[in-house]
Amino acid sequence: MKKSIVAGIAALVVFSLGTSASAVAASQSQFEENSISVSFADLNIQKAAGAKVLYTRLRSAAESVCNVRPYSEIGSLARLAKAKKCYAKTLDKAVKNIDSEALRQIHAS
């Protein structure tokens, strides 16, 4: 079972062999600057309980790297929309590239 991925939003998907997953950045120019490692070596992601924990970690990482914040903090509908689009694409790619049917089911629901 793979224990790590690197996922990006602009058709940038790279696999690594470490023990962490990285959710990546809001734009291609920020790809190297914005990444967060999300460890899941401690989880059995083939089971629903482990997949739920990983999904929570991935969501949090995607929110952070995509700078998802309330409109009152962002102050621009365009930036808010860009952040939400980044979040959705980043999370989709991270889930897609992790070999776990349980994780895919959680993401689809």
PyMOL commands that set and color helices and strands:
alter all, ss='L'
color gray80, all
select helices_A, chain A and resi 28-30+48-65+71-74+77-97+101-108
alter helices_A, ss='H'
color red, helices_A
select strands_A, chain A and resi 5-7+13-14+20-24+35-39
alter strands_A, ss='S'
color yellow, strands_A
deselect
rebuild
show_as cartoon
